[in-house]
Amino acid sequence: MLREQAYTMKDLHFWKIVVSLFLASFFIFAALYLVHPLMPIFIEEFDVSVSYSSLSLSLTVFGMVIGLLVHGYLSDRIGRTVFIKLSLFGSVIPFIVIPLFNSFIILLIFRFLQGIALAGLPAAALAYIGEEIDRQGLGLATALYIGSNALGGMIGRFVTGFIVEQTSWQFTFYLWAGIGIIILLTVMLLLPKSRYFTPINKPIKEDITAYFLHLKNPSLILLFIMGIILQLSFTGMWTYLPLHIVGEPFYLPLKIISFLYLAYGFGIVGSSIASMLIETFPLNIVRFTGIIVLSVGIFLTLGNTIILVIIGLCLACLGFFTAHSLTATKVNLIATHHKGIASSLYLAAYYVGVSMGSTIFAPVWEWKGWYGVISIGGVLPVVYMVLQYIFLRKEKKACEQVSS
């Protein structure tokens, strides 16, 4: 009965939800990833190492992982919209505070706190969409929300990289604070109140048990690790791309490098076509194809011409978002209970991969440079995919022997 009364595409409130979450997601993921083109500047201005500079992203992601587990749990008990709005508000504050101090330590502390705040939106948004929107409009609303994740990451990097050489990194932080305030006010005006949210009053022990049950499921664990591997390779490539492109044989300025982030547009395409392809082809086949395309794209960035690098980045984005969206779908298909907790665990693993990809490759970069980063990043997803296939095949044979 409730689902029949949920917002449809004919309702104004449906579009208020779509616009609000699209804008909120755009800002959250722009705020997360905009430090990528700033890493060379942090190294020079604060006289820090590559490893230390990469903490500007990895610590933010670490905070986001913590935030996802906390906010996701609390949003089930308190409500959805409050966490969406608090996420935007808490994400704006560090952009105002950080430029006031000429300290990289302060920058890292507030980026970590910002990560905790950023997690409020992804922890509550999909549950809010599922509760408030009619099933027929659910796919469109979800696709637009996920698409804005890639769009935010792309525009955040592009705008920051484009203007920072003409101004300063402090100015870019203030600029994004202003954008965040405008989006926050828009969301506060547009976002409808929850109508169908029902707080969970079950004992905490039951939720903790659900976490452990998912972590004992081998099929889910393999998918969680896949989320880490995918992001480890993808983020590693993007993190060290500016450091590679500013050197030989390219010697490109950051203003030009920022245009390379437009390759993320292929990520929006990847997440959109993945859901259509699985209507015709098996999900695993499409997912594995996405992984192969990701690895091929990563290896193409080893080319000595900027054209090859651009083609590689576009293919990597297309393959990555195809594989990621279908891995997340697979998690929901395998989890037979507490699907929200299963999704939160996958997202947490996914962002652990972001954190690792931005930092763990630092010694590889210092040892073997771009060749080392790309060689490992390109091989990892395919090797893990093969090992996963072998493991599942052996497990299937063992189950057949037991049943016979």
For each residue, the residues with C-beta under 8 A, 3 or more apart:
1: 4 5
2: 5 6 196
3: 6 134 135
4: 1 134
5: 1 2 195
6: 2 3 131 132 133 134 135 196
7: 11 13 14 17 132 133 134 137 192
8: 11 14 133 134 136 137
9: 14 15 134 136 137 140
10: 14
11: 7 8 14 15
12: 15 16
13: 7 16 17 192
14: 7 8 9 10 11 17 18 133 134 137 141
15: 9 11 12 18 19
16: 12 13 19 20 190 191 192
17: 7 13 14 20 21 128 129 132 133 141 191 192
18: 14 15 21 22 140 141 144 145
19: 15 16 22 23 186 190
20: 16 17 23 24 84 186 187 190 191
21: 17 18 24 25 84 121 125 128 129 141 144 145 148 191
22: 18 19 25 26 144 145 148
23: 19 20 26 27 148 183 186 187
24: 20 21 27 28 84 87 88 121 125 183 187
25: 21 22 28 29 121 122 125 145 148 149 152
26: 22 23 29 30 148 151 152 155 183
27: 23 24 30 31 88 91 152 176 179 180 183
28: 24 25 31 32 87 88 91 118 121 122 152
29: 25 26 32 33 148 149 150 151 152 153 156
30: 26 27 33 34 152 153 155 156 159 176 179
31: 27 28 34 91 95 114 118 152 156 176 180
32: 28 29 57 60 61 64 115 118 152 153 156
33: 29 30 36 57 152 153 156 157
34: 30 31 37 38 156 157 159 160 172 176
35: 38 39 42 56 57 60 111 160
36: 33 39 57 157 161 238 239 241 242 261
37: 34 40 157 160 161 164 242 254 257 258 261
38: 34 35 41 42 56 160 161 164 169 172
39: 35 36 42 43 50 53 54 56 57 239 242 243
40: 37 43 44 242 243 246 254
41: 38 44 45 164 169 254
42: 35 38 39 45 46 48 53 56 104 107 169
43: 39 40 46 47 48 49 50 53
44: 40 41 47
45: 41 42 169
46: 42 43 53 104
47: 43 44
48: 42 43 52 53 104
49: 43 52 53 362
50: 39 43 53 54 243 362 365 366
51: 54 55 359 362 363 366
52: 48 49 55 104
53: 39 42 43 46 48 49 50 56
54: 39 50 51 57 58 239 358 359 362
55: 51 52 58 59 108 359
56: 35 38 39 42 53 59 60 107 108 111
57: 32 33 35 36 39 54 60 61 111 235 239 354 355 358
58: 54 55 61 62 354 355 356 358 359
59: 55 56 62 63 108 111 112 115 355
60: 32 35 56 57 63 64 111 112 114 115 118
61: 32 57 58 64 65 115 351 352 354 355 358
62: 58 59 65 66 112 115 355
63: 59 60 66 67 111 112 113 114 115 116 118 119
64: 32 60 61 67 68 115 116 118 119 351
65: 61 62 68 69 115 119 348 351 352 355
66: 62 63 69 70 115 116 119
67: 63 64 70 71 115 116 117 118 119 120 123
68: 64 65 71 72 119 122 123 344 347 348 351
69: 65 66 72 73 344 348
70: 66 67 73 74 116 119
71: 67 68 74 75 83 87 119 120 123 124
72: 68 69 75 76 123 124 340 341 344
73: 69 70 76 77 207
74: 70 71 77 78 83
75: 71 72 78 79 80 83 120 123 124 127
76: 72 73 127 199 200 340
77: 73 74 199 200 201
78: 74 75 82 83 199
79: 75 82 83 194 197 199
80: 75 83 84 124 125 127 128 131 194 197
81: 84 85 124 128 191 193 194
82: 78 79 85 86
83: 71 74 75 78 79 80 86 87 120 121 123 124
84: 20 21 24 80 81 87 88 120 121 124 125 128 187 191
85: 81 82 88 89 184 187 188 191
86: 82 83 89 90 117 120
87: 24 28 71 83 84 90 91 117 118 119 120 121 124
88: 24 27 28 84 85 91 92 121 180 183 184 187
89: 85 86 92 93 117 184
90: 86 87 93 113 114 116 117 118 120
91: 27 28 31 87 88 94 95 114 117 118 180
92: 88 89 95 96 177 180 181 184
93: 89 90 96 97 110 114 117
94: 91 97 98 110 111 113 114 117
95: 31 91 92 98 99 114 173 174 176 177 180
96: 92 93 99 100 173 174 177
97: 93 94 100 101 106 110
98: 94 95 101 106 107 110 111 173
99: 95 96 169 170 173 174
100: 96 97
101: 97 98 106 107
102:
103: 106 107
104: 42 46 48 52 107 108
105: 108 109
106: 97 98 101 103 109 110
107: 42 56 98 101 103 104 110 111
108: 55 56 59 104 105 111 112
109: 105 106 112 113
110: 93 94 97 98 106 107 113 114
111: 35 56 57 59 60 63 94 98 107 108 114 115
112: 59 60 62 63 108 109 115 116
113: 63 90 94 109 110 116 117
114: 31 60 63 90 91 93 94 95 110 111 117 118
115: 32 59 60 61 62 63 64 65 66 67 111 112 118 119
116: 63 64 66 67 70 90 112 113 119
117: 67 86 87 89 90 91 93 94 113 114 120
118: 28 31 32 60 63 64 67 87 90 91 114 115 121 122
119: 63 64 65 66 67 68 70 71 87 115 116 122 123
120: 67 71 75 83 84 86 87 90 117 123 124
121: 21 24 25 28 83 84 87 88 118 124 125
122: 25 28 68 118 119 125 126 347
123: 67 68 71 72 75 83 119 120 344
124: 71 72 75 80 81 83 84 87 120 121 127 128
125: 21 24 25 80 84 121 122 128 129 145
126: 122 129 130 142 145 343
127: 75 76 80 124 130 131 340
128: 17 21 80 81 84 124 125 131 132 194 197
129: 17 21 125 126 132 133 138 141 142 145
130: 126 127 133 138
131: 6 80 127 128 194 195 196 197
132: 6 7 17 128 129 192 194 195 196
133: 6 7 8 14 17 129 130 137 138 141
134: 3 4 6 7 8 9 14 137 138
135: 3 6 138
136: 8 9 139
137: 7 8 9 14 133 134 140 141
138: 129 130 133 134 135 141 142
139: 136 142 143 275
140: 9 18 137 143 144
141: 14 17 18 21 129 133 137 138 144 145
142: 126 129 138 139 145 146
143: 139 140 146 147 271 272 275
144: 18 21 22 140 141 147 148
145: 18 21 22 25 125 126 129 141 142 148 149
146: 142 143 149 150 271 325
147: 143 144 150 151 268 271 272
148: 21 22 23 25 26 29 144 145 151 152
149: 25 29 145 146 152 153
150: 29 146 147 153 154 264 265 267 268 271 317 321
151: 26 29 147 148 154 155 264 268
152: 25 26 27 28 29 30 31 32 33 148 149 155 156
153: 29 30 32 33 149 150 156 157 261 264 267
154: 150 151 157 158 261 262 263 264 265 267
155: 26 30 151 152 158 159
156: 29 30 31 32 33 34 152 153 159 160 176
157: 33 34 36 37 153 154 160 161 238 258 261 264
158: 154 155 161 162 258 259 261 262
159: 30 34 155 156 162 163 172 175 258
160: 34 35 37 38 156 157 163 164 169 172 176 258
161: 36 37 38 157 158 164 242 254 255 257 258 261
162: 158 159 254 255 258 259
163: 159 160 166 167 171 172 175
164: 37 38 41 160 161 167 168 169 171 172 254
165: 253 254 255
166: 163 255
167: 163 164 171 172
168: 164 171 172
169: 38 41 42 45 99 160 164 172 173
170: 99 173 174
171: 163 164 167 168 174 175
172: 34 38 159 160 163 164 167 168 169 175 176
173: 95 96 98 99 169 170 176 177
174: 95 96 99 170 171 177 178
175: 159 163 171 172 178 179
176: 27 30 31 34 95 156 160 172 173 179 180
177: 92 95 96 173 174 180 181
178: 174 175 181 182
179: 27 30 175 176 182 183
180: 27 31 88 91 92 95 176 177 183 184
181: 92 177 178 184 185
182: 178 179 185 186
183: 23 24 26 27 88 179 180 186 187
184: 85 88 89 92 180 181 187 188
185: 181 182 188 189
186: 19 20 23 182 183 189 190
187: 20 23 24 84 85 88 183 184 190 191
188: 85 184 185 191
189: 185 186
190: 16 19 20 186 187
191: 16 17 20 21 81 84 85 187 188
192: 7 13 16 17 132 195
193: 81
194: 79 80 81 128 131 132 197
195: 5 131 132 192
196: 2 6 131 132
197: 79 80 128 131 194
198:
199: 76 77 78 79
200: 76 77 207
201: 77
202: 206 207
203: 206 207
204: 207 208
205: 208 209
206: 202 203 209 210
207: 73 200 202 203 204 210 211 338 341
208: 204 205 211 212
209: 205 206 212 213
210: 206 207 213 214 337 338 341
211: 207 208 214 215 341 345
212: 208 209 215 216
213: 209 210 216 217 337 338
214: 210 211 217 220 335 338 341 342 345
215: 211 212 220 221 345
216: 212 213
217: 213 214 220 221 334 335
218: 221 222 391 395
219: 222 223 334 392
220: 214 215 217 223 224 331 334 335 342 345
221: 215 217 218 224 225
222: 218 219 225 226 388 391 392
223: 219 220 226 227 327 330 331 334 346
224: 220 221 227 228 331 345 346 349
225: 221 222 228 229 349 384
226: 222 223 229 230 327 384 385 388
227: 223 224 230 231 324 327 328 346 347 349 350 353
228: 224 225 231 232 349 350 352 353 356
229: 225 226 232 233 353 380 381 384
230: 226 227 233 234 291 294 320 323 324 327 350 353 381
231: 227 228 234 235 324 350 351 352 353 354 356 357
232: 228 229 235 236 353 356 357 360 377 380
233: 229 230 236 237 294 295 298 357 376 377 378 380 381
234: 230 231 237 238 294 298 316 320 357 377
235: 57 231 232 238 239 353 354 356 357 358
236: 232 233 239 240 357 358 360 361 373 376 377
237: 233 234 240 241 298 301 313 316 373 374 377
238: 36 157 234 235 241
239: 36 39 54 57 235 236 357 358 361
240: 236 237 243 244 361 365 370 373
241: 36 237 238 244 245 257 260 301 313
242: 36 37 39 40 161 245 246 254 257
243: 39 40 50 240 246 247 365
244: 240 241 247 250 369 370
245: 241 242 250 252 257 260 309
246: 40 242 243 250 251 252 253 254 257
247: 243 244 250 251
248: 251
249: 304
250: 244 245 246 247 306 309
251: 246 247 248
252: 245 246 256 257 306
253: 165 246 256 257
254: 37 40 41 161 162 164 165 242 246 257 258
255: 161 162 165 166 258
256: 252 253 259
257: 37 161 241 242 245 246 252 253 254 260
258: 37 157 158 159 160 161 162 254 255 261
259: 158 162 256 262
260: 241 245 257 263 309 310 313
261: 36 37 153 154 157 158 161 258 264
262: 154 158 259 265
263: 154 260 266 267 310 313 314 316 317
264: 150 151 153 154 157 261 267 268 317
265: 150 154 262 268 269 317
266: 263 269 270 314 315 317 318 321
267: 150 153 154 263 264 270 271 317 318 320 321
268: 147 150 151 264 265 271 272 321
269: 265 266 272 273 318 321
270: 266 267 273 274 290 317 318 319 320 321 322 325
271: 143 146 147 150 267 268 274 275 321 322 324 325
272: 143 147 268 269 275 276
273: 269 270 276 277 322
274: 270 271 277 278 286 290 321 322 325 326
275: 139 143 271 272 278 279 325 329
276: 272 273 279 280
277: 273 274 280 281 286
278: 274 275 281 282 283 286 326 329
279: 275 276
280: 276 277
281: 277 278 285 286
282: 278 285 286
283: 278 286 287 326 329 330 333
284: 287 288 330
285: 281 282 288 289
286: 274 277 278 281 282 283 289 290 322 326
287: 283 284 290 291 322 323 326 327 330
288: 284 285 291 292 385
289: 285 286 292 293 319 322
290: 270 274 286 287 293 294 318 319 320 321 322 323 326
291: 230 287 288 294 295 319 323 381 382 385
292: 288 289 295 296 319 382
293: 289 290 296 297 315 316 318 319 322
294: 230 233 234 290 291 297 298 315 316 319 320 323 381
295: 233 291 292 298 299 319 378 379 381 382
296: 292 293 299 300 312 315 319
297: 293 294 300 301 311 312 313 314 315 316 317 318 319
298: 233 234 237 294 295 301 312 316 374 377 378
299: 295 296 302 312 374 378
300: 296 297 303 308 309 311 312 315
301: 237 241 297 298 308 309 312 313 316 370 374
302: 299 312 370 371 374
303: 300 307 308 309 312
304: 249 308
305: 308 309
306: 250 252 309 310
307: 303 310 311
308: 300 301 303 304 305 311 312
309: 245 250 260 300 301 303 305 306 312 313
310: 260 263 306 307 313 314
311: 297 300 307 308 314 315
312: 296 297 298 299 300 301 302 303 308 309 315 316
313: 237 241 260 263 297 301 309 310 316 317
314: 263 266 297 310 311 317 318
315: 266 293 294 296 297 300 311 312 318 319
316: 234 237 263 293 294 297 298 301 312 313 319 320
317: 150 263 264 265 266 267 270 297 313 314 320 321
318: 266 267 269 270 290 293 297 314 315 321 322
319: 270 289 290 291 292 293 294 295 296 297 315 316 322 323
320: 230 234 267 270 290 294 316 317 323 324
321: 150 266 267 268 269 270 271 274 290 317 318 324 325
322: 270 271 273 274 286 287 289 290 293 318 319 325 326
323: 230 287 290 291 294 319 320 326 327 381
324: 227 230 231 271 320 321 327 328 350
325: 146 270 271 274 275 321 322 328 329
326: 274 278 283 286 287 290 322 323 329 330
327: 223 226 227 230 287 323 324 330 331 346
328: 227 324 325 331 332 343 346 347
329: 275 278 283 325 326 332 333
330: 223 283 284 287 326 327 333 334
331: 220 223 224 327 328 334 335 342 343 346
332: 328 329 335 339 342 343
333: 283 329 330
334: 217 219 220 223 330 331 342
335: 214 217 220 331 332 338 339 342 343
336:
337: 210 213
338: 207 210 213 214 335 341 342
339: 332 335 342 343
340: 72 76 127 343 344
341: 72 207 210 211 214 338 344 345
342: 214 220 331 332 334 335 338 339 345 346
343: 126 328 331 332 335 339 340 346 347
344: 68 69 72 123 340 341 347 348
345: 211 214 215 220 224 341 342 348 349
346: 223 224 227 327 328 331 342 343 349 350
347: 68 122 227 328 343 344 350 351
348: 65 68 69 344 345 351 352
349: 224 225 227 228 345 346 352 353
350: 227 228 230 231 324 346 347 353 354
351: 61 64 65 68 231 347 348 354 355
352: 61 65 228 231 348 349 355 356
353: 227 228 229 230 231 232 235 349 350 356 357
354: 57 58 61 231 235 350 351 357 358
355: 57 58 59 61 62 65 351 352 358 359
356: 58 228 231 232 235 352 353 359 360
357: 231 232 233 234 235 236 239 353 354 360 361 377
358: 54 57 58 61 235 236 239 354 355 361
359: 51 54 55 58 355 356 362
360: 232 236 356 357 363 364
361: 236 239 240 357 358 364 365 373 376 377
362: 49 50 51 54 359 365 366
363: 51 360 366 367
364: 360 361 367 368 372 373 376
365: 50 240 243 361 362 368 369 370 372 373
366: 50 51 362 363
367: 363 364 372
368: 364 365 371 372 373 375
369: 244 365 372 373
370: 240 244 301 302 365 373 374
371: 302 368 374 375
372: 364 365 367 368 369 375 376
373: 236 237 240 361 364 365 368 369 370 376 377
374: 237 298 299 301 302 370 371 377 378
375: 368 371 372 378 379
376: 233 236 361 364 372 373 379 380
377: 232 233 234 236 237 298 357 361 373 374 380
378: 233 295 298 299 374 375 381 382
379: 295 375 376 382 383
380: 229 232 233 376 377 383 384
381: 229 230 233 291 294 295 323 378 384 385
382: 291 292 295 378 379 385 386
383: 379 380 386 387
384: 225 226 229 380 381 387 388
385: 226 288 291 381 382 388 389
386: 382 383 389 390
387: 383 384 390 391
388: 222 226 384 385 391 392
389: 385 386 392 393
390: 386 387 393 394
391: 218 222 387 388 394 395
392: 219 222 388 389 395 396
393: 389 390 396 397
394: 390 391 397 398
395: 218 391 392 398 399
396: 392 393 399 400
397: 393 394 400 401
398: 394 395 401 402
399: 395 396 402 403
400: 396 397 403 404
401: 397 398 404
402: 398 399
403: 399 400
404: 400 401
